[in-house]
Amino acid sequence: MPLADQLLAVGFVLCIALAAAWAIRRKQGRPFRWPASRKDDQRQLTVLERLPLTGQHTLHLVRVGSNTILVGTHPMGVAFEGAVAANFQDVLVRATREQLAQGGAE
């Protein structure tokens, strides 16, 4: 019977975790769906790509509505590049040229 006791304990812990998740979602005013699916809602903000450059520098390719923007994060804040060209490599080449024109990498 020790196996049955262990399974009962695991089931009890899972029930408590689901109840806590339901209570938190209800308090936030959002409906609780299990499993959490996004098929029915149309998202306006999606992350298309994420490219970590260093431990503290990251590039994010984000679609907002029908526009695609490039977002760079660094320890001092966030930098935005407006509309992204169809070819992501062109954007990276342009950013590299601008950085070299400003005095190179820091």
C-alpha positions as CSV (number, residue, x, y, z in Angstrom):
1,M,0.0,0.0,0.0
2,P,2.9,2.5,0.2
3,L,2.6,3.1,-3.6
4,A,-1.1,3.9,-3.2
5,D,-0.3,6.3,-0.4
6,Q,2.3,8.0,-2.5
7,L,0.0,8.4,-5.5
8,L,-2.7,9.7,-3.3
9,A,-0.3,12.3,-1.9
10,V,0.8,13.4,-5.4
11,G,-2.8,13.7,-6.5
12,F,-3.6,15.8,-3.4
13,V,-0.7,18.2,-4.1
14,L,-1.7,18.5,-7.8
15,C,-5.3,19.4,-6.7
16,I,-4.0,22.0,-4.3
17,A,-1.8,23.5,-7.1
18,L,-4.8,23.7,-9.5
19,A,-7.0,25.3,-6.9
20,A,-4.3,27.9,-6.2
21,A,-3.9,28.6,-9.9
22,W,-7.7,28.9,-10.3
23,A,-7.9,31.3,-7.3
24,I,-5.1,33.5,-8.6
25,R,-6.6,33.7,-12.1
26,R,-10.0,34.5,-10.7
27,K,-8.6,37.3,-8.5
28,Q,-6.9,38.8,-11.5
29,G,-10.2,38.9,-13.4
30,R,-9.1,36.4,-16.1
31,P,-10.9,33.2,-16.8
32,F,-9.1,30.0,-15.9
33,R,-8.7,27.6,-18.8
34,W,-7.1,24.2,-18.6
35,P,-5.0,23.7,-20.6
36,A,-4.3,27.3,-21.4
37,S,-5.0,27.7,-25.1
38,R,-4.8,30.8,-27.2
39,K,-6.6,29.4,-30.3
40,D,-9.8,31.5,-29.8
41,D,-8.2,34.9,-29.2
42,Q,-6.4,37.0,-31.8
43,R,-3.1,38.1,-30.4
44,Q,-1.9,41.6,-31.5
45,L,1.6,41.2,-30.0
46,T,3.8,38.2,-30.8
47,V,7.5,37.5,-30.4
48,L,8.8,36.1,-33.6
49,E,12.5,35.6,-32.8
50,R,14.8,36.1,-29.8
51,L,18.5,36.3,-30.2
52,P,20.7,36.5,-27.1
53,L,23.9,38.4,-28.0
54,T,25.6,38.4,-24.6
55,G,24.4,37.7,-21.0
56,Q,22.8,41.2,-20.9
57,H,22.1,42.1,-24.5
58,T,19.3,40.5,-26.5
59,L,17.5,41.2,-29.8
60,H,13.8,40.5,-30.1
61,L,11.9,40.5,-33.4
62,V,8.3,41.4,-32.5
63,R,5.1,41.7,-34.5
64,V,2.6,44.3,-33.4
65,G,-0.5,44.1,-35.4
66,S,0.7,44.0,-39.0
67,N,4.0,45.8,-38.2
68,T,7.3,44.1,-37.3
69,I,9.8,45.9,-35.1
70,L,13.2,45.1,-33.8
71,V,13.7,45.6,-30.0
72,G,17.1,45.5,-28.4
73,T,17.5,45.1,-24.7
74,H,20.6,46.0,-22.7
75,P,21.4,46.9,-19.1
76,M,20.7,50.6,-19.6
77,G,17.3,50.1,-21.2
78,V,15.6,49.3,-24.4
79,A,16.2,50.4,-28.0
80,F,13.6,50.2,-30.8
81,E,14.1,49.9,-34.6
82,G,10.9,51.0,-36.4
83,A,9.6,48.9,-39.2
84,V,11.8,46.0,-40.0
85,A,12.8,45.2,-43.6
86,A,11.6,41.9,-45.0
87,N,15.1,40.6,-44.8
88,F,16.3,40.5,-41.2
89,Q,19.9,40.3,-42.3
90,D,19.7,43.7,-43.9
91,V,18.6,45.2,-40.6
92,L,21.6,43.6,-38.8
93,V,24.0,44.9,-41.5
94,R,22.6,48.4,-41.2
95,A,22.8,48.3,-37.4
96,T,26.4,47.1,-37.6
97,R,27.3,49.9,-40.0
98,E,25.7,52.5,-37.7
99,Q,27.6,51.2,-34.7
100,L,30.9,51.3,-36.6
101,A,30.1,54.9,-37.7
102,Q,29.5,55.8,-34.0
103,G,32.9,54.6,-32.9
104,G,32.7,50.8,-32.9
105,A,31.7,48.3,-30.3
106,E,31.8,49.2,-26.7
